[in-house]
Amino acid sequence: MEAEVAAPHWQRSYWDHDTQNCGAASFGREIVMTILLVWNFVSNVLNVLRGVDAPVVLFASFIYAFGCLTVMVFFFVFHRAQR
């Protein structure tokens, strides 16, 4: 019978890094990022309506929010496909 030796500290992992857990973790992080960028977009819309910002600010803000939303949908589909 062989004695088992513990793995060195740099090889130990507290997470099981399979594709299902990675997809779920990425989806969770992307939800937070999407919420923040959509909030930023709404804030920019309100600032443009008040006359505080120039309307050109909405273009970049919309691109960021839309891009983050599409990545969130991708991670959601990826996570659902791993089940």
C-alpha positions as CSV (number, residue, x, y, z in Angstrom):
1,M,0.0,0.0,0.0
2,E,1.4,3.3,-1.0
3,A,1.2,6.4,1.2
4,E,-0.5,9.4,-0.4
5,V,1.4,12.6,-0.4
6,A,-0.5,15.9,-0.2
7,A,-0.2,18.1,-3.3
8,P,2.0,21.2,-3.0
9,H,0.1,24.4,-2.1
10,W,0.5,25.7,-5.7
11,Q,-1.3,22.7,-7.1
12,R,-4.2,22.7,-4.6
13,S,-7.4,24.2,-5.9
14,Y,-10.5,25.3,-3.9
15,W,-12.6,25.2,-7.0
16,D,-13.4,22.3,-9.2
17,H,-12.4,23.8,-12.6
18,D,-14.6,22.0,-15.0
19,T,-16.5,23.8,-17.7
20,Q,-19.8,23.9,-15.9
21,N,-18.4,25.7,-12.9
22,C,-16.4,28.1,-15.1
23,G,-19.4,28.9,-17.1
24,A,-21.5,29.6,-14.0
25,A,-18.8,31.8,-12.5
26,S,-18.4,33.7,-15.7
27,F,-22.1,34.1,-16.0
28,G,-22.3,35.5,-12.5
29,R,-19.6,38.0,-13.1
30,E,-21.1,39.0,-16.3
31,I,-24.4,39.7,-14.7
32,V,-22.8,42.2,-12.3
33,M,-20.9,43.8,-15.2
34,T,-24.0,44.1,-17.3
35,I,-26.0,45.7,-14.4
36,L,-23.2,48.3,-13.9
37,L,-23.0,49.1,-17.6
38,V,-26.7,49.4,-18.1
39,W,-26.9,51.6,-15.0
40,N,-24.2,53.8,-16.6
41,F,-26.2,53.9,-19.9
42,V,-29.4,55.0,-18.1
43,S,-27.4,57.6,-16.1
44,N,-26.0,59.0,-19.4
45,V,-29.4,59.1,-21.0
46,L,-30.7,61.1,-18.0
47,N,-27.7,63.4,-18.1
48,V,-28.3,64.0,-21.9
49,L,-32.0,64.7,-21.2
50,R,-31.0,67.2,-18.5
51,G,-28.5,68.9,-20.8
52,V,-25.4,68.0,-18.7
53,D,-23.7,65.7,-21.3
54,A,-23.4,65.8,-25.1
55,P,-25.6,63.3,-27.0
56,V,-22.4,61.7,-28.4
57,V,-21.8,60.2,-25.0
58,L,-24.8,57.9,-25.5
59,F,-23.1,56.2,-28.5
60,A,-20.1,54.7,-26.5
61,S,-22.3,54.0,-23.5
62,F,-24.8,52.0,-25.7
63,I,-22.0,50.1,-27.4
64,Y,-20.5,49.0,-24.0
65,A,-23.9,48.1,-22.5
66,F,-25.0,46.2,-25.7
67,G,-21.7,44.3,-25.9
68,C,-21.8,43.3,-22.3
69,L,-25.4,42.2,-22.7
70,T,-24.5,39.9,-25.6
71,V,-21.6,38.4,-23.8
72,M,-23.9,37.7,-20.8
73,V,-26.4,36.0,-23.2
74,F,-23.5,33.9,-24.5
75,F,-22.4,32.8,-21.0
76,F,-26.0,32.0,-20.1
77,V,-26.4,29.8,-23.2
78,F,-23.0,28.2,-22.5
79,H,-23.9,27.5,-18.9
80,R,-27.3,26.0,-19.9
81,A,-25.6,23.8,-22.5
82,Q,-23.3,22.3,-19.9
83,R,-26.1,20.9,-17.8
